Amino acid sequence: MAVVAFAADDGRMRFDGAAYPKPHRDESEVFFSSGSIPHFKIALEKSQFEALLKEPRKYARATVTVGDQVYPDVAIHLKGSASFRVLTDKPALTLNFDKFHKNQRFHGMDKLHLNNSVQDGTYFHEYVASLVCLGAGVPVGRVTHATVEVNGRHLGLYVLIEGFDRAFLRRHFSNWYGTLYQGAYVADIDGSVRKVSNDPRPDAADVKALVAAAKEPDPVKRRQRVGELLDVERFWSLMAAESMISHWDGYCQNRNNYSMYHDPTTDKFVFFAHGMDQILGDPNFTLTPNAGMLARIVTESPQDRRQYLEHYQRLYKTAFNVERLTNAVMQAAARLKPVLEQLGPNVARDNENAARDVCRRIVARAVGIERQLNAQLGLPWEPKPLKGWQSRVTEGQPLFDEVKEGEKTRFRIRTGDKPVTGSWRVRIVVPAGQYLFEGRIRTVDVPPTNDPSQGAALRISGGQRKNSVTGSTDWQNVQYEFSAGEGVTDIELVCELRAAKGEAWFDADSLRVVRKEGGK
């Protein structure tokens, strides 16, 4: 490949393949870790407002105020495909701080996006997706939340996403003077790939070379040629991350919502993910999304497929850590609560409910991933700590608490004035065999009965009760035996109280699933 020289922002000449400083932390790190929810006041003069109404994709000029900081001459345009809304509605916006005002930055960033989240009523999908992708080493924009007003009209809550600007490239690559491309809507790399930045050459010879390699008819030569131009391991990370979050609208499954960076240091392409507002819909989403031609090529051979699945398994342990992700979502909901309470009496409550639903879907997706990994890699089953318990109301208005007693965690369910059925639940994956779900229970003032369906008990979802604890008792060990059929089975464990009054306590630290001796 020819060495290309061009002028950098500081006036010095840069060369492809030269040594560059490693990525470094910058001011944006402080912004995204602060937990603050900024309020954007966007002011457009009449001519600029009318220009955006007429040509919404073309940049206009605005004054943006955030707190006590005023940013003049900020470039602004409307964005989105299915999420596109006109300026007089709730538009999705791109803000470019230095296009018209040289070297102006917003907390170290040239560009950011304010997404209206019309396709994601939870406002948490992009946030979860960024955590998973970054955990997997996939370059994506970091995410937080903001509120927005335009010319004094309050538009409510938005999802703020870091743009793919120079600061972004500098954070992810030691050489940030490569070429950035963006894929067209539902089009593979042989479609209309748009050059976004940096490369002064008029053509896209590097993209054309990758397309030619991907269309090589001989499968062995095709894989070799693609491997010379694509960072395959990082692409596997993209595939795995898109799979983990069930991202059906990404490159790998829909040839959509992707950008690609030609890294001059390695002379290879690295793919970015974006547009991740429709995720976690299918808990059994495939591990190998391969509608994109490159995704098919790098998992086509049995050897590549095995290596990819082993790579997926390694990433899954950290990038899709259920406890970390669900805690992050609930913490984000807590940060939003005081802001949303100002927008309406039910807004904060609805947002917290949405956060809990996202957490439930994270747990369900983890179950689906583990089931498929175990089956496809032939992994032996090992008992794991039971984490990610969620409360569920079946009847009445049970009250739920997670109580700390010293170093121990207890789950409590209490009745109100009327009979209740409530439970704490978690999903696990087990192969075929015989198992015991066991733990310690105590009860307070639960009416005694000979009916095993009443009182406090352990069971699995869909299973009949085989034990029941009533009255006022000290801690006692309870076991529930169950079997799993052929293959790998998704099991939901249930700690349940059915009673007209009283309360049940479950010792969370004692709850476990044990495979019976001789169970296969």
ZILIN-V559900 format. One record per pair of residues at least 4 apart in sequence whose C-alpha atoms are under 8 Angstrom apart, sorted by the first residue. I is the first residue (numbers start at 1). J is the second residue. Records with the same first field share a line. If there is no record, write none. Layout:
I = J ; J
This chain:
3 = 15 ; 16 ; 17
4 = 15 ; 16
5 = 13 ; 14 ; 15 ; 16
6 = 13 ; 14 ; 15 ; 200
7 = 11 ; 12 ; 13 ; 14
8 = 12 ; 13 ; 14
14 = 18 ; 177
16 = 177 ; 178 ; 264 ; 265
17 = 175 ; 264 ; 265 ; 266 ; 267
18 = 175 ; 265
19 = 174 ; 175 ; 265
20 = 174 ; 175
21 = 174 ; 175
22 = 173 ; 174 ; 175
23 = 170 ; 171 ; 172 ; 173 ; 174
24 = 170 ; 171
25 = 29 ; 171
26 = 30 ; 108
27 = 31 ; 107 ; 108
28 = 32 ; 107 ; 108 ; 109
29 = 33
30 = 34
31 = 35 ; 36 ; 107
32 = 142 ; 143 ; 144
35 = 332 ; 335
36 = 335
37 = 144 ; 145 ; 146 ; 147 ; 335 ; 336 ; 339
38 = 66 ; 67 ; 145 ; 146 ; 147
39 = 66 ; 67 ; 146 ; 147 ; 148 ; 149
40 = 64 ; 65 ; 66 ; 146 ; 147 ; 148 ; 149
41 = 64 ; 65 ; 66 ; 148 ; 149 ; 150 ; 151 ; 152
42 = 62 ; 63 ; 64 ; 65 ; 148 ; 149 ; 150 ; 151
43 = 62 ; 63 ; 64 ; 150 ; 151 ; 152
44 = 48 ; 49 ; 61 ; 62 ; 63 ; 150 ; 151
45 = 49 ; 62
46 = 50
47 = 51
48 = 52 ; 60 ; 61 ; 62
49 = 53 ; 60
50 = 54
51 = 55 ; 56 ; 60
52 = 56 ; 57 ; 58 ; 59 ; 60 ; 77 ; 78 ; 87
53 = 86 ; 87
56 = 77 ; 78 ; 79 ; 86 ; 87
57 = 77 ; 78 ; 79
58 = 77 ; 78
59 = 75 ; 76 ; 77
60 = 75 ; 76 ; 77
61 = 73 ; 74 ; 75 ; 76 ; 100
62 = 72 ; 73 ; 74 ; 75 ; 76
63 = 70 ; 71 ; 72 ; 73 ; 74
64 = 70 ; 71 ; 72 ; 74
65 = 69 ; 70 ; 71
66 = 70
71 = 97 ; 104
72 = 101
73 = 97 ; 100 ; 101
74 = 95 ; 96 ; 97 ; 98 ; 99 ; 100 ; 101
75 = 95 ; 96 ; 97 ; 98 ; 99 ; 100
76 = 93 ; 94 ; 95 ; 96
77 = 93 ; 94 ; 95
78 = 84 ; 86 ; 87 ; 91 ; 92 ; 93 ; 94
79 = 84 ; 91 ; 92 ; 93 ; 94
80 = 84 ; 85 ; 92
83 = 92 ; 116 ; 117 ; 118 ; 119
84 = 91 ; 92
85 = 89 ; 90 ; 91 ; 92
86 = 90 ; 91
87 = 91
90 = 116 ; 155
91 = 115 ; 116
92 = 113 ; 114 ; 115 ; 116
93 = 113 ; 114 ; 115 ; 116
94 = 111 ; 112 ; 113 ; 114
95 = 111 ; 112 ; 113 ; 114
96 = 110 ; 111 ; 112
97 = 101 ; 104 ; 105 ; 106 ; 109 ; 110 ; 111
98 = 102 ; 103 ; 104 ; 105 ; 110 ; 111
104 = 110
105 = 109 ; 110
106 = 110 ; 111
108 = 167
109 = 162 ; 163 ; 165 ; 167 ; 168
110 = 163 ; 165 ; 166 ; 167
111 = 162 ; 163 ; 164 ; 165
112 = 160 ; 161 ; 162 ; 163
113 = 159 ; 160 ; 161 ; 162 ; 163
114 = 146 ; 158 ; 159 ; 160 ; 161
115 = 158 ; 159 ; 160 ; 161
116 = 157 ; 158 ; 159
117 = 121 ; 123 ; 158 ; 159 ; 277
119 = 277 ; 278
120 = 124 ; 125 ; 277 ; 278
121 = 354
122 = 351 ; 354 ; 355 ; 358
123 = 127 ; 158 ; 159
124 = 128 ; 329 ; 355 ; 358
125 = 129 ; 276 ; 277 ; 278 ; 279 ; 358
126 = 130 ; 143 ; 159 ; 275 ; 276 ; 277
127 = 131 ; 142 ; 143 ; 144
128 = 132 ; 325 ; 329
129 = 133 ; 245 ; 276 ; 279
130 = 134 ; 140 ; 141 ; 142 ; 143
131 = 135 ; 142 ; 319 ; 325
132 = 136 ; 241 ; 244 ; 245 ; 319 ; 320
133 = 137 ; 138 ; 139 ; 140 ; 238 ; 241 ; 242 ; 319
134 = 138 ; 139 ; 140 ; 319
135 = 315 ; 318 ; 319 ; 320
136 = 237 ; 238 ; 241 ; 315 ; 318 ; 319
137 = 234 ; 237
138 = 234 ; 237 ; 238 ; 241 ; 271 ; 272 ; 273
139 = 172 ; 271 ; 272 ; 273
140 = 272 ; 273 ; 274
141 = 161 ; 162 ; 163 ; 164 ; 168 ; 274
142 = 161 ; 162
143 = 159 ; 160 ; 161 ; 162
144 = 159 ; 160 ; 161
145 = 157 ; 158 ; 159 ; 160
146 = 157 ; 158 ; 159 ; 160
147 = 155 ; 156 ; 157 ; 158
148 = 154 ; 155 ; 156 ; 157 ; 158
149 = 153 ; 154 ; 155 ; 156
150 = 154 ; 155
156 = 343
157 = 340
162 = 168
163 = 168
164 = 168 ; 169
165 = 169
166 = 170 ; 176
167 = 171
168 = 172
169 = 173 ; 176
170 = 174 ; 175 ; 176
173 = 263
174 = 265
175 = 263 ; 264 ; 265
176 = 263
177 = 198 ; 199 ; 263 ; 264
178 = 198 ; 199 ; 261 ; 262 ; 263 ; 264
179 = 195 ; 196 ; 197 ; 198 ; 199 ; 261 ; 262 ; 263
180 = 195 ; 196 ; 197 ; 198 ; 259 ; 260 ; 261 ; 262
181 = 193 ; 194 ; 195 ; 196 ; 197 ; 259 ; 260 ; 261
182 = 193 ; 194 ; 195 ; 196 ; 258 ; 259 ; 260
183 = 187 ; 188 ; 189 ; 191 ; 192 ; 193 ; 194 ; 256 ; 257 ; 258 ; 259 ; 260
184 = 188 ; 191 ; 192 ; 193 ; 194 ; 256 ; 257
185 = 255 ; 256 ; 257
186 = 254 ; 255 ; 256 ; 257
187 = 191 ; 192 ; 255 ; 256
188 = 251 ; 255 ; 256 ; 292 ; 293
189 = 193 ; 207 ; 211
190 = 208 ; 211
195 = 204
204 = 208
205 = 209
206 = 210 ; 262
207 = 211
208 = 212
209 = 213 ; 229
210 = 214 ; 226 ; 229 ; 230
211 = 215
212 = 216
213 = 222 ; 225 ; 226
214 = 222 ; 223 ; 225 ; 226 ; 293 ; 294 ; 297
215 = 222
216 = 221 ; 222
217 = 221 ; 222
218 = 222
219 = 223
220 = 224
221 = 225
222 = 226 ; 297
223 = 227 ; 297 ; 298
224 = 228
225 = 229
226 = 230
227 = 231 ; 232
228 = 268
229 = 267 ; 268 ; 269
230 = 235 ; 268 ; 269 ; 270
231 = 235 ; 268 ; 269 ; 270
232 = 236 ; 298
233 = 237
234 = 238 ; 270 ; 271
235 = 239 ; 270 ; 271
236 = 240 ; 298 ; 308 ; 311 ; 312
237 = 241 ; 311 ; 312 ; 315
238 = 242 ; 271 ; 272 ; 273
239 = 243 ; 252 ; 288 ; 289 ; 295
240 = 244 ; 287 ; 288 ; 312 ; 315
241 = 245 ; 319
242 = 246 ; 247 ; 248 ; 250 ; 252
243 = 247 ; 285 ; 286 ; 287 ; 288 ; 289
244 = 287 ; 316 ; 320 ; 365 ; 366 ; 369
245 = 279 ; 280 ; 365
246 = 279 ; 280 ; 281 ; 282 ; 283 ; 285 ; 286
247 = 253 ; 276 ; 278 ; 279 ; 280
248 = 253 ; 254 ; 278 ; 279
249 = 253 ; 254 ; 255 ; 256 ; 257 ; 275 ; 276 ; 278
250 = 254 ; 255 ; 256 ; 257 ; 258 ; 273 ; 274 ; 275 ; 276
251 = 255 ; 256 ; 257 ; 258 ; 273 ; 291 ; 292
252 = 289 ; 290 ; 291 ; 292 ; 294 ; 295
253 = 289 ; 290 ; 291 ; 292
254 = 291 ; 292
255 = 291 ; 292
257 = 273 ; 274 ; 275 ; 276
258 = 271 ; 272 ; 273 ; 274
259 = 271 ; 272 ; 273 ; 274
260 = 269 ; 270 ; 271 ; 272
261 = 269 ; 270 ; 271 ; 272
262 = 267 ; 268 ; 269 ; 270
263 = 267 ; 268 ; 269 ; 270
264 = 268
280 = 358 ; 361 ; 362 ; 365
281 = 361
282 = 365
283 = 361 ; 364 ; 365 ; 366 ; 367 ; 368 ; 369
284 = 365 ; 368 ; 369
285 = 368
287 = 309 ; 369 ; 372 ; 373
288 = 299
289 = 295
290 = 294 ; 295 ; 296
291 = 295 ; 296
292 = 296
293 = 297
294 = 298
295 = 299
296 = 300
298 = 304 ; 305
299 = 304 ; 305 ; 308
300 = 304 ; 305
301 = 305
302 = 306
303 = 307
304 = 308
305 = 309
306 = 310 ; 377
307 = 311
308 = 312
309 = 313 ; 373 ; 377
310 = 314 ; 377
311 = 315
312 = 316
313 = 317 ; 373
314 = 318
315 = 319 ; 320
316 = 320 ; 321
317 = 321
320 = 325 ; 366
321 = 325
322 = 326 ; 362 ; 363 ; 366 ; 387 ; 388
323 = 327 ; 387 ; 388
324 = 328
325 = 329 ; 359 ; 362
326 = 330 ; 359 ; 362 ; 388
327 = 331
328 = 332
329 = 333 ; 355 ; 358 ; 359
330 = 334 ; 352 ; 355 ; 356
331 = 335
332 = 336
333 = 337 ; 351 ; 352 ; 355
334 = 338 ; 352
335 = 339
336 = 340 ; 348
337 = 341 ; 348 ; 352
338 = 342 ; 348
339 = 343
340 = 344 ; 347 ; 348
341 = 345 ; 346 ; 347 ; 348
343 = 347
344 = 348
345 = 349
346 = 350
347 = 351
348 = 352
349 = 353
350 = 354
351 = 355
352 = 356
353 = 357
354 = 358
355 = 359
356 = 360
357 = 361
358 = 362
359 = 363
360 = 364 ; 390
361 = 365
362 = 366
363 = 367 ; 388 ; 426 ; 427
364 = 368 ; 427
365 = 369
366 = 370
367 = 371 ; 427 ; 428 ; 429 ; 490
368 = 372 ; 490
369 = 373
370 = 374 ; 429
371 = 375 ; 429 ; 430 ; 488 ; 489 ; 490
372 = 376
373 = 377 ; 378 ; 379
374 = 378 ; 379 ; 380 ; 381 ; 488
375 = 379 ; 487 ; 488
381 = 430 ; 431
383 = 513 ; 514
385 = 512
386 = 426 ; 428 ; 511 ; 512
387 = 426
388 = 426
389 = 424 ; 425 ; 426
390 = 424 ; 425 ; 426
391 = 400 ; 422 ; 423 ; 424 ; 425
392 = 422 ; 423 ; 424 ; 425
393 = 397 ; 398 ; 421 ; 422 ; 423
394 = 420 ; 421 ; 422 ; 423
395 = 419 ; 420 ; 421 ; 422
396 = 418 ; 419 ; 420 ; 421
397 = 415 ; 416 ; 418 ; 420
398 = 413 ; 414 ; 415 ; 416 ; 420 ; 421 ; 422
399 = 412 ; 413 ; 414 ; 415 ; 416
400 = 411 ; 412 ; 413 ; 414
401 = 411 ; 412 ; 413
402 = 409 ; 410 ; 411 ; 412
403 = 409 ; 410 ; 411 ; 412
404 = 408 ; 409 ; 410
405 = 409 ; 410
408 = 507 ; 508 ; 509
409 = 507 ; 508 ; 509
410 = 505 ; 506 ; 507 ; 508 ; 509
411 = 424 ; 505 ; 506 ; 507 ; 508
412 = 503 ; 504 ; 505 ; 506
413 = 422 ; 423 ; 497 ; 503 ; 504 ; 505
414 = 501 ; 502 ; 503 ; 504
415 = 419 ; 420 ; 499 ; 500 ; 501 ; 502 ; 503
416 = 420 ; 501
417 = 500 ; 501
418 = 500 ; 501
419 = 498 ; 499 ; 500 ; 501
420 = 497 ; 498 ; 499 ; 500 ; 501
421 = 496 ; 497 ; 498 ; 499
422 = 496 ; 497 ; 498
423 = 494 ; 495 ; 496 ; 497
424 = 494 ; 495 ; 496
425 = 492 ; 493 ; 494 ; 495
426 = 492 ; 493 ; 494
427 = 490 ; 491 ; 492 ; 493
428 = 490 ; 491 ; 492 ; 493
429 = 488 ; 489 ; 490 ; 491
430 = 484 ; 488 ; 489 ; 490 ; 491
431 = 484 ; 485 ; 486 ; 487 ; 488 ; 489
432 = 483 ; 484 ; 485 ; 486 ; 487 ; 488 ; 489 ; 520
433 = 483 ; 484 ; 485 ; 515 ; 516 ; 519 ; 520
434 = 481 ; 482 ; 483 ; 484 ; 515 ; 516 ; 519 ; 520
435 = 481 ; 482 ; 483 ; 484 ; 513 ; 514 ; 515 ; 516 ; 519
436 = 479 ; 480 ; 481 ; 482 ; 513 ; 514 ; 515 ; 516
437 = 458 ; 459 ; 479 ; 480 ; 481 ; 482 ; 493 ; 511 ; 512 ; 513 ; 514
438 = 458 ; 477 ; 478 ; 479 ; 480 ; 510 ; 511 ; 512 ; 513 ; 514
439 = 477 ; 478 ; 479 ; 506 ; 507 ; 508 ; 510 ; 511 ; 512
440 = 475 ; 476 ; 477 ; 478 ; 506 ; 507 ; 510 ; 511
441 = 456 ; 457 ; 469 ; 475 ; 476 ; 477 ; 478 ; 504 ; 505 ; 506 ; 507
442 = 469 ; 472 ; 473 ; 474 ; 475 ; 476 ; 504 ; 505 ; 506
443 = 456 ; 469 ; 470 ; 471 ; 472 ; 473 ; 474 ; 502 ; 503 ; 504 ; 505
444 = 470 ; 471 ; 472 ; 473 ; 502 ; 503 ; 504
445 = 470 ; 471 ; 472 ; 501 ; 502 ; 503
446 = 455 ; 470 ; 471 ; 472 ; 499 ; 500 ; 501 ; 502 ; 503 ; 504
447 = 455 ; 470 ; 471 ; 499 ; 500 ; 501 ; 502
448 = 455 ; 470 ; 471
449 = 454 ; 455 ; 470
452 = 465 ; 466 ; 467 ; 468
453 = 465 ; 468 ; 498
454 = 468 ; 497 ; 498 ; 499
455 = 468 ; 469 ; 470 ; 497 ; 498 ; 499
456 = 468 ; 469 ; 470 ; 495 ; 496 ; 497 ; 498 ; 504
457 = 465 ; 467 ; 468 ; 469 ; 478 ; 495 ; 496 ; 497
458 = 465 ; 467 ; 468 ; 478 ; 479 ; 480 ; 493 ; 494 ; 495 ; 496
459 = 463 ; 464 ; 465 ; 466 ; 480 ; 493 ; 494 ; 495 ; 496
460 = 482 ; 491 ; 492 ; 493 ; 494
461 = 491 ; 492 ; 493 ; 494
466 = 480
467 = 478 ; 479 ; 480
484 = 488 ; 489
485 = 489
495 = 506
497 = 503 ; 504
507 = 511
515 = 519
